[in-house]
Amino acid sequence: MAESVVTEGGGEEATRRDFIHIAAGAAAVGAGVMAAWPLVNQMNPAADTLALSTIEFDTSKVLEGMQVVIKWQGKPVFVRNRTAAEMQKVRSEGAVGSPAEPDSARTKAGHEAILVVIGSCTHLGCVPTFNAGDFGGWFCPCHGSHYDASGRIRKGPAPLNLVVPDYEFTAGSTVRIG
């Protein structure tokens, strides 16, 4: 039976045995964390993946009305130089897609003709074909999703618009993705 010392006020004071139990519990928790650390640490990205965390691309190589596919973090990225007619059409449609977004929310100011999206259908990850479908953007041949020239879903099973990665224009026409 554990010893406890009763004070004049009727409360109990901690004894050495209580301290030993608390210290042993803290040591067990510390050992558990140290044992789990290798498992958690191995989930961090590898050095070669971190090296690909950003990529730069000169968009002046993309002619008006054309698209280039580059690889970033193992995913295809579409860099599209849209024509004035394509931009006028997607702007006149207002905020559409899921979530409903205007074209201006998907491009950078001063570079509205250049659209950068991850080239993976948001339904099951297939790569959509360029300049196809009912809306002049992309068509996913796997299950029939149609995207407009702003990468917004317009028809089909895909639940979301094509993803716009974090990117910025660094010098003139050079874009840094990531």
Solvent accessible surface area in square Angstrom, and as a share of the most:
residue,aa,sasa,rsa
1,M,231,1.03
2,A,65,0.50
3,E,131,0.59
4,S,57,0.37
5,V,81,0.47
6,V,102,0.59
7,T,50,0.29
8,E,187,0.84
9,G,82,0.79
10,G,52,0.50
11,G,41,0.39
12,E,131,0.59
13,E,96,0.43
14,A,88,0.68
15,T,25,0.15
16,R,208,0.76
17,R,113,0.41
18,D,57,0.30
19,F,140,0.58
20,I,107,0.54
21,H,116,0.52
22,I,125,0.63
23,A,46,0.35
24,A,61,0.47
25,G,36,0.35
26,A,66,0.51
27,A,67,0.52
28,A,66,0.52
29,V,104,0.60
30,G,31,0.30
31,A,60,0.46
32,G,41,0.40
33,V,97,0.56
34,M,149,0.67
35,A,79,0.61
36,A,45,0.35
37,W,146,0.51
38,P,85,0.53
39,L,107,0.53
40,V,78,0.45
41,N,70,0.36
42,Q,118,0.52
43,M,130,0.58
44,N,90,0.46
45,P,77,0.48
46,A,60,0.46
47,A,85,0.66
48,D,100,0.52
49,T,62,0.36
50,L,101,0.50
51,A,78,0.61
52,L,101,0.50
53,S,43,0.28
54,T,66,0.39
55,I,52,0.26
56,E,93,0.42
57,F,30,0.13
58,D,48,0.25
59,T,6,0.03
60,S,76,0.49
61,K,142,0.60
62,V,4,0.02
63,L,130,0.65
64,E,114,0.51
65,G,18,0.17
66,M,98,0.44
67,Q,31,0.14
68,V,48,0.27
69,V,82,0.47
70,I,23,0.12
71,K,145,0.61
72,W,23,0.08
73,Q,70,0.31
74,G,53,0.51
75,K,78,0.33
76,P,35,0.22
77,V,0,0.00
78,F,2,0.01
79,V,0,0.00
80,R,0,0.00
81,N,27,0.14
82,R,2,0.01
83,T,39,0.23
84,A,70,0.54
85,A,74,0.57
86,E,34,0.15
87,M,29,0.13
88,Q,131,0.58
89,K,99,0.42
90,V,2,0.01
91,R,117,0.43
92,S,91,0.59
93,E,53,0.24
94,G,32,0.31
95,A,58,0.45
96,V,32,0.18
97,G,26,0.25
98,S,44,0.28
99,P,87,0.55
100,A,66,0.51
101,E,41,0.18
102,P,58,0.37
103,D,4,0.02
104,S,81,0.52
105,A,67,0.52
106,R,9,0.03
107,T,14,0.08
108,K,77,0.33
109,A,94,0.73
110,G,64,0.62
111,H,57,0.26
112,E,59,0.26
113,A,30,0.23
114,I,16,0.08
115,L,0,0.00
116,V,0,0.00
117,V,0,0.00
118,I,20,0.10
119,G,0,0.00
120,S,31,0.20
121,C,4,0.02
122,T,31,0.18
123,H,59,0.27
124,L,121,0.60
125,G,41,0.39
126,C,32,0.19
127,V,80,0.46
128,P,5,0.03
129,T,63,0.36
130,F,58,0.24
131,N,92,0.47
132,A,32,0.25
133,G,35,0.34
134,D,86,0.45
135,F,48,0.20
136,G,32,0.31
137,G,0,0.00
138,W,0,0.00
139,F,60,0.25
140,C,2,0.01
141,P,78,0.49
142,C,62,0.37
143,H,94,0.42
144,G,23,0.22
145,S,0,0.00
146,H,19,0.09
147,Y,0,0.00
148,D,2,0.01
149,A,4,0.03
150,S,0,0.00
151,G,0,0.00
152,R,0,0.00
153,I,16,0.08
154,R,72,0.26
155,K,104,0.44
156,G,44,0.42
157,P,62,0.39
158,A,7,0.06
159,P,72,0.45
160,L,88,0.44
161,N,7,0.04
162,L,1,0.00
163,V,78,0.45
164,V,46,0.26
165,P,10,0.06
166,D,116,0.60
167,Y,13,0.05
168,E,89,0.40
169,F,38,0.16
170,T,57,0.33
171,A,71,0.55
172,G,63,0.60
173,S,40,0.26
174,T,31,0.18
175,V,0,0.00
176,R,84,0.31
177,I,0,0.00
178,G,44,0.42
